[in-house]
């Protein structure tokens, strides 16, 4: 099938691209399964079509607050990681003890990147309650349409946004994909049980849920080259062996050709399919 919609259809497609069933592809099924997993992982981590931006909602529990506030909060020993280091100072061994709070939320393994969490404590200056600047602006100045120029209103809103940006900074977070933990370096005293956190993150697309991933043009070419390289690697030890009819195996040539294809694919990935890194401008 030219447009694979499942894992097995993609494998069959790649084999046909390499010459099957005319040629026997000397690669074990277990090896192909490993290569498919490697190709999917690379596609999800590097290709911009391998992830999707999502907003996850999490309701804070009292246990989360206790862990976040330790050791000075309600649960002094909740989830603290202890570590130590020693040094030789003045001929004696000195031990330095450190404690780390478990102020993190365990996130799904499919989340590969987190950008930020949105304000949850209502401290911004542009809230919609009757004591906010926005409410008073509408109450006193825009009592009927046309009394205030749109430019004046836009400039006032921009000014309020600047104040909000300076006074209520973004919540500080730390995230590492291999940990599956979202660390929240926030004032846990401003959080109440039952509050919701809105997490702006990127989640890897699951091919079993979105079958069009199997038909991605990059994934098909990349997996074909991976199987070809594995084929050549399997045949390298038979270099120079002649089969009946005078046919000679040349695993090294197959391996080298596949490696050149993979190098070209990697370069195209960096130039075409991968999001460029953001430069810091001072």
ChimeraX attribute file (.defattr): number of C-alpha atoms within 10 A of each C-alpha:
attribute: neighborCount
match mode: 1-to-1
recipient: residues
	/A:1	9
	/A:2	11
	/A:3	14
	/A:4	20
	/A:5	18
	/A:6	16
	/A:7	17
	/A:8	13
	/A:9	16
	/A:10	23
	/A:11	22
	/A:12	16
	/A:13	20
	/A:14	23
	/A:15	20
	/A:16	17
	/A:17	15
	/A:18	18
	/A:19	11
	/A:20	13
	/A:21	11
	/A:22	8
	/A:23	10
	/A:24	10
	/A:25	17
	/A:26	14
	/A:27	18
	/A:28	11
	/A:29	10
	/A:30	8
	/A:31	12
	/A:32	17
	/A:33	14
	/A:34	10
	/A:35	19
	/A:36	21
	/A:37	12
	/A:38	14
	/A:39	18
	/A:40	21
	/A:41	14
	/A:42	14
	/A:43	24
	/A:44	22
	/A:45	16
	/A:46	15
	/A:47	19
	/A:48	15
	/A:49	16
	/A:50	22
	/A:51	21
	/A:52	13
	/A:53	14
	/A:54	14
	/A:55	14
	/A:56	15
	/A:57	12
	/A:58	14
	/A:59	12
	/A:60	16
	/A:61	14
	/A:62	12
	/A:63	13
	/A:64	19
	/A:65	21
	/A:66	22
	/A:67	22
	/A:68	28
	/A:69	21
	/A:70	20
	/A:71	18
	/A:72	10
	/A:73	15
	/A:74	14
	/A:75	15
	/A:76	14
	/A:77	14
	/A:78	19
	/A:79	16
	/A:80	17
	/A:81	11
	/A:82	10
	/A:83	10
	/A:84	9
	/A:85	9
	/A:86	10
	/A:87	11
	/A:88	9
	/A:89	8
	/A:90	7
	/A:91	7
	/A:92	8
	/A:93	10
	/A:94	12
	/A:95	11
	/A:96	10
	/A:97	10
	/A:98	11
	/A:99	11
	/A:100	12
	/A:101	18
	/A:102	20
	/A:103	22
	/A:104	18
	/A:105	16
	/A:106	10
	/A:107	16
	/A:108	11
	/A:109	13
	/A:110	15
	/A:111	20
	/A:112	19
	/A:113	19
	/A:114	20
	/A:115	13
	/A:116	16
	/A:117	19
	/A:118	13
	/A:119	15
	/A:120	15
	/A:121	12
	/A:122	12
	/A:123	13
	/A:124	19
	/A:125	18
	/A:126	17
	/A:127	14
	/A:128	13
	/A:129	11
	/A:130	10
	/A:131	11
	/A:132	13
	/A:133	16
	/A:134	17
	/A:135	14
	/A:136	14
	/A:137	14
	/A:138	12
	/A:139	12
	/A:140	9
	/A:141	12
	/A:142	14
	/A:143	11
	/A:144	10
	/A:145	9
	/A:146	8
	/A:147	9
	/A:148	12
	/A:149	10
	/A:150	11
	/A:151	9
	/A:152	10
	/A:153	15
	/A:154	11
	/A:155	11
	/A:156	14
	/A:157	16
	/A:158	12
	/A:159	12
	/A:160	17
	/A:161	15
	/A:162	13
	/A:163	14
	/A:164	16
	/A:165	13
	/A:166	11
	/A:167	12
	/A:168	14
	/A:169	11
	/A:170	13
	/A:171	14
	/A:172	12
	/A:173	15
	/A:174	13
	/A:175	19
	/A:176	13
	/A:177	15
	/A:178	8
	/A:179	10
	/A:180	18
	/A:181	19
	/A:182	19
	/A:183	18
	/A:184	18
	/A:185	13
	/A:186	15
	/A:187	12
	/A:188	17
	/A:189	11
	/A:190	11
	/A:191	18
	/A:192	16
	/A:193	12
	/A:194	11
	/A:195	13
	/A:196	18
	/A:197	18
	/A:198	17
	/A:199	17
	/A:200	17
	/A:201	18
	/A:202	19
	/A:203	22
	/A:204	21
	/A:205	19
	/A:206	14
	/A:207	17
	/A:208	12
	/A:209	8
	/A:210	11
	/A:211	15
	/A:212	13
	/A:213	24
	/A:214	22
	/A:215	19
	/A:216	17
	/A:217	10
	/A:218	19
	/A:219	20
	/A:220	20
	/A:221	15
	/A:222	23
	/A:223	24
	/A:224	26
	/A:225	24
	/A:226	22
	/A:227	24
	/A:228	27
	/A:229	25
	/A:230	24
	/A:231	23
	/A:232	25
	/A:233	19
	/A:234	16
	/A:235	20
	/A:236	17
	/A:237	13
	/A:238	14
	/A:239	13
	/A:240	12
	/A:241	12
	/A:242	12
	/A:243	9
	/A:244	6
	/A:245	6
	/A:246	8
	/A:247	10
	/A:248	13
	/A:249	18
	/A:250	17
	/A:251	21
	/A:252	19
	/A:253	16
	/A:254	18
	/A:255	23
	/A:256	15
	/A:257	15
	/A:258	22
	/A:259	18
	/A:260	13
	/A:261	19
	/A:262	20
	/A:263	12
	/A:264	11
	/A:265	16
	/A:266	15
	/A:267	12
	/A:268	13
	/A:269	17
	/A:270	13
	/A:271	11
	/A:272	12
	/A:273	17
	/A:274	16
	/A:275	12
	/A:276	9
	/A:277	6
	/A:278	6
	/A:279	6
	/A:280	5
	/A:281	4
	/A:282	3
